[in-house]
Amino acid sequence: MLAAFQAMSAELGRRNVKGELCLLGGAAMVLAYAARLSTKDVDAIFEPTRVIREVARQVGEAQGFAANWLNDAAKGYASTRHQAIAGNLPQFPNLRLVMPTPEYLLAMKCMASRIGAVEGDADDVNDVIFLIRHLGLKSAQAVMEVVSAYYPASRVPVKAQYLVEGLFAEGKI
């Protein structure tokens, strides 16, 4: 992933363009928190969109990545209260990396609430647990207050509440 970002920065430099990626999911968990070893793809919001897509496609082909290795599919989870920080993410001369604040990332992960049924399925559970611990939250109510700070209650899926309550009830937090 870092080699791909470096290659993207180099290509952006050749085009005299500065780019920004806001890492929304697993990439932030890997790079900013070392909460896990890998991610299948890089979910991000990026600017300038067209150029970043072209550069990502070019770099992905050169490195043998899947066509959608960098995608903006998770932008549907973006909040109107979008808050991004650089944190301790690596930076590149022509590519700035940012990520949601830890609270916002937790809220996004809760909104998705993916529970992998089989190996290889997307799963947010371990990321949610990590972020709850990282933020020192002590109850399901405290977690849901974080979620409601970013999303209206009418938009929060019931599965998010069940996931968070279950984690506390099962002693996983």
C-alpha positions in Angstrom: 0.0 0.0 0.0 2.8 2.4 0.9 4.6 1.6 -2.3 1.4 2.3 -4.3 0.9 5.7 -2.5 4.6 6.6 -3.2 4.1 5.7 -6.9 0.9 7.7 -7.0 2.7 10.7 -5.5 5.4 10.4 -8.1 2.9 10.3 -10.9 1.0 13.2 -9.5 4.3 15.1 -9.4 4.9 14.3 -13.0 1.5 15.8 -13.8 2.2 18.8 -11.5 -0.9 17.9 -9.4 -1.3 17.7 -5.6 -3.7 15.1 -4.4 -5.4 14.1 -1.2 -6.8 10.8 0.0 -9.1 10.6 3.0 -8.7 6.9 4.1 -12.1 5.7 5.3 -11.7 2.2 6.5 -9.2 -0.6 6.7 -6.4 1.4 5.3 -6.7 3.8 8.2 -6.8 0.9 10.7 -3.6 -0.5 9.2 -1.6 2.7 8.7 -2.7 4.9 11.5 -3.4 2.4 14.3 -1.6 -0.8 13.3 -4.8 -2.4 14.4 -4.5 -5.1 11.8 -2.0 -6.3 9.3 -3.8 -5.8 6.0 -6.8 -4.7 4.1 -8.3 -6.0 0.8 -8.7 -2.5 -0.7 -8.4 1.2 0.0 -11.7 2.9 0.7 -11.2 6.7 0.4 -12.6 10.0 -0.6 -10.1 11.7 -2.9 -9.4 14.9 -4.8 -8.9 15.7 -7.6 -11.2 12.8 -8.3 -10.6 12.2 -12.0 -6.9 12.5 -11.8 -6.6 10.3 -8.7 -8.7 7.6 -10.4 -6.5 7.7 -13.5 -3.3 7.5 -11.4 -4.6 4.8 -9.2 -5.6 2.7 -12.2 -2.1 3.2 -13.7 -0.3 2.3 -10.4 -2.6 -0.6 -9.8 -2.0 -2.1 -13.2 1.8 -1.7 -12.7 1.6 -3.4 -9.3 -0.8 -6.1 -10.2 -3.6 -4.9 -8.0 -7.3 -5.5 -8.5 -9.0 -2.8 -10.7 -10.8 -1.3 -7.7 -7.9 -1.4 -5.2 -8.6 2.3 -4.6 -12.3 3.1 -4.5 -14.8 5.5 -3.1 -17.5 3.0 -2.4 -17.5 3.9 1.3 -18.3 7.5 0.7 -22.0 6.6 1.3 -21.0 6.4 4.9 -19.6 9.9 5.0 -21.2 12.2 7.5 -22.2 15.8 6.8 -20.0 16.4 9.9 -16.9 15.0 8.1 -13.8 15.5 10.2 -10.4 14.5 8.9 -7.0 14.6 10.4 -3.5 13.6 9.2 -2.8 11.8 12.5 0.4 9.8 12.2 -0.3 8.8 8.6 2.7 8.8 6.2 2.8 11.7 3.9 4.2 12.0 0.4 5.4 15.0 -1.7 2.4 15.2 -3.9 -0.1 13.0 -2.0 -1.6 14.0 1.3 -3.2 11.3 3.4 -5.8 12.0 6.0 -8.4 10.0 7.8 -11.5 10.5 9.9 -11.0 11.4 13.6 -11.1 8.2 15.7 -14.7 9.1 16.9 -15.8 9.6 13.3 -14.2 6.4 12.1 -15.9 4.5 14.9 -19.2 6.0 13.9 -18.6 5.0 10.3 -17.7 1.5 11.3 -20.8 1.2 13.4 -23.0 2.5 10.6 -21.6 -0.3 8.3 -21.8 -2.9 11.1 -20.6 -5.6 8.7 -20.3 -9.0 10.4 -18.4 -11.5 8.2 -20.3 -14.8 8.1 -17.5 -16.6 6.3 -13.8 -16.2 5.7 -13.2 -13.3 3.4 -16.4 -11.5 4.0 -16.1 -7.8 5.1 -16.2 -7.5 8.9 -16.2 -4.4 11.0 -16.4 -6.1 14.4 -12.7 -6.1 15.3 -12.3 -2.5 14.1 -15.2 -1.4 16.3 -13.8 -3.2 19.3 -10.4 -1.6 18.7 -11.8 1.9 18.3 -14.1 1.6 21.4 -11.0 0.6 23.5 -8.8 3.3 21.8 -11.4 5.9 22.8 -11.9 4.5 26.3 -15.7 4.2 25.9 -17.3 2.2 28.7 -20.8 1.5 27.6 -23.0 0.9 24.6 -24.8 4.1 25.3 -21.5 6.1 25.1 -20.7 4.5 21.8 -24.1 5.3 20.4 -23.7 8.9 21.6 -20.6 9.1 19.4 -22.5 7.6 16.4 -25.4 10.1 16.9 -22.9 13.0 16.9 -22.2 12.2 13.3 -25.5 10.7 12.0 -29.2 11.4 12.6 -30.9 8.7 14.7 -33.2 8.0 11.8 -30.2 6.9 9.6 -28.5 4.7 12.2 -29.3 1.1 11.4 -30.7 -1.1 14.2 -27.9 -3.6 13.5 -25.4 -1.0 14.8 -27.2 -0.8 18.1 -27.4 -4.6 18.3 -23.7 -5.0 17.4 -22.5 -2.5 20.0 -24.8 -3.8 22.8 -23.7 -7.4 22.0 -20.0 -6.5 22.3 -20.5 -5.1 25.8 -22.9 -7.9 26.9 -20.5 -10.6 25.7 -17.6 -8.9 27.5 -15.6 -8.3 24.4 -15.0 -4.7 25.5 
